[in-house]
């Protein structure tokens, strides 16, 4: 019997269906893959293990689940026992701003509860971090989340963030409306990649105002946006939070009438005690940032 097929069946039986199993798997796997491999298990055994709609285990399925459950139920606790305690290693991906400005304080507080805490930090942006999560290269992503996450990825929204135009410190612009009223915007538009939530929300706001402004320079991060704006290459867009430390050569014009973007956390599978603690720290920090 293929043990991996047995593991997939265990999650299907435990959570009452294939789609529910996908949401609770400790690693990324798509619904068709689970369905196909469970069918292979049924063909190997020569029996039907569960009825699909509505979901219910057959007598043979119940017997197999009762056989497999003790083993898979105790995998996590056995691994923790062999490690000498609860795992305290967390692999986090976030933007450079989050890693530099917000994360150190949160990790310091988390270390009080998990004194052996070890972290691996990786700079990344949505949707690149989704690939890392699905490949199990990271445990948690902190940053802007765009739309509904793919199957197998869990999300917790923390707060919404206002967009802002990044202009040179010495710019004569006092508000974004001055730009929208022009027949033509002469300044080059400096932007993050097109798949970033920031740019998608900004483009939707421009469309509502019937403003055309083509991309001039595409950079990899909001930090780079600030750098190029400060050096006079154009005007950019970023999230606007008073807590963010700006480049000394720029200032931000808030865009309160544009749709906000959501800041949150993404992870895969069930939350460990360490993950619960980290998400709790994020929620506490979010209360202050959202005010």
VENBELWO-V114554 format. One record per pair of residues at least 12 apart in sequence whose ideal C-beta (glycine too) atoms are under 6 Angstrom apart, sorted by the first residue. I is the first residue (numbers start at 1). J is the second residue. D is the distance in Angstrom with one decimal. If there is no record, write none. Layout:
I&J&D + I&J&D
This chain:
5&37&5.0 + 5&40&5.9 + 5&41&4.0 + 6&68&5.5 + 8&34&5.1 + 8&37&5.4 + 8&38&5.7 + 9&38&5.4 + 9&41&5.7 + 10&68&4.9 + 10&72&4.7 + 11&25&5.8 + 13&57&5.9 + 13&65&4.2 + 16&55&5.3 + 17&55&4.5 + 18&31&5.6 + 18&34&5.3 + 18&35&5.5 + 21&34&6.0 + 22&151&4.9 + 22&152&5.5 + 25&269&5.8 + 26&269&3.6 + 27&136&5.4 + 28&134&3.8 + 28&152&4.3 + 28&268&5.8 + 30&151&6.0 + 47&60&4.3 + 49&61&3.7 + 86&273&5.5 + 88&114&4.7 + 88&116&4.5 + 88&117&5.0 + 88&274&5.9 + 89&118&4.6 + 90&119&5.2 + 90&139&5.5 + 90&274&5.8 + 91&120&4.4 + 91&138&4.5 + 91&139&4.6 + 92&121&5.6 + 92&140&5.1 + 93&122&4.5 + 93&124&4.3 + 93&129&4.6 + 93&132&5.9 + 93&138&4.6 + 93&141&4.8 + 94&142&4.3 + 94&143&5.4 + 95&125&5.9 + 95&143&5.2 + 96&123&5.4 + 96&223&5.5 + 98&142&5.4 + 98&143&6.0 + 99&121&5.7 + 106&281&4.5 + 106&285&5.7 + 109&281&5.7 + 110&277&5.5 + 110&281&5.3 + 113&277&5.5 + 114&274&5.9 + 126&144&5.6 + 126&146&5.6 + 127&195&5.7 + 129&141&4.0 + 133&153&5.8 + 133&268&5.1 + 140&267&5.0 + 141&266&4.2 + 142&265&5.4 + 144&197&4.5 + 144&261&5.3 + 144&263&5.8 + 145&262&5.5 + 145&264&4.6 + 146&197&3.8 + 149&266&6.0 + 152&268&5.9 + 153&266&5.6 + 153&268&5.7 + 154&267&5.4 + 155&264&5.8 + 155&266&5.3 + 156&264&5.5 + 156&265&5.2 + 157&262&5.0 + 157&264&4.3 + 158&263&5.4 + 158&264&4.8 + 158&282&6.0 + 158&286&3.8 + 159&263&5.6 + 159&286&4.8 + 159&289&5.9 + 159&290&3.8 + 160&260&3.9 + 160&262&5.5 + 161&239&4.3 + 161&260&5.8 + 161&261&5.4 + 161&263&5.4 + 162&240&4.8 + 162&254&5.7 + 162&256&5.8 + 162&260&5.7 + 163&202&5.8 + 163&255&4.4 + 163&258&4.9 + 164&240&3.2 + 164&252&3.9 + 164&254&5.0 + 164&255&5.8 + 165&235&6.0 + 165&253&4.3 + 166&225&5.8 + 166&226&5.8 + 166&229&4.8 + 166&236&4.1 + 166&238&5.5 + 166&250&5.2 + 166&252&5.8 + 167&235&5.4 + 169&249&5.2 + 169&250&5.9 + 169&251&5.6 + 175&253&6.0 + 176&253&5.2 + 176&255&5.7 + 180&209&5.4 + 180&211&5.3 + 185&213&5.1 + 187&234&4.9 + 187&235&4.7 + 188&216&3.1 + 188&234&3.2 + 189&213&5.1 + 189&215&5.6 + 189&216&4.8 + 190&217&4.7 + 190&225&5.3 + 190&228&5.0 + 190&229&5.9 + 190&234&4.8 + 190&236&3.8 + 191&215&5.2 + 191&218&5.6 + 197&261&4.7 + 201&259&4.9 + 201&261&5.1 + 202&237&4.8 + 205&258&3.7 + 216&234&5.4 + 222&238&4.1 + 225&238&5.7 + 226&247&4.0 + 226&250&5.1 + 229&250&5.1 + 230&247&4.9 + 230&249&3.1 + 230&250&5.1 + 240&252&5.2 + 240&254&5.1 + 265&279&5.9 + 265&282&5.6
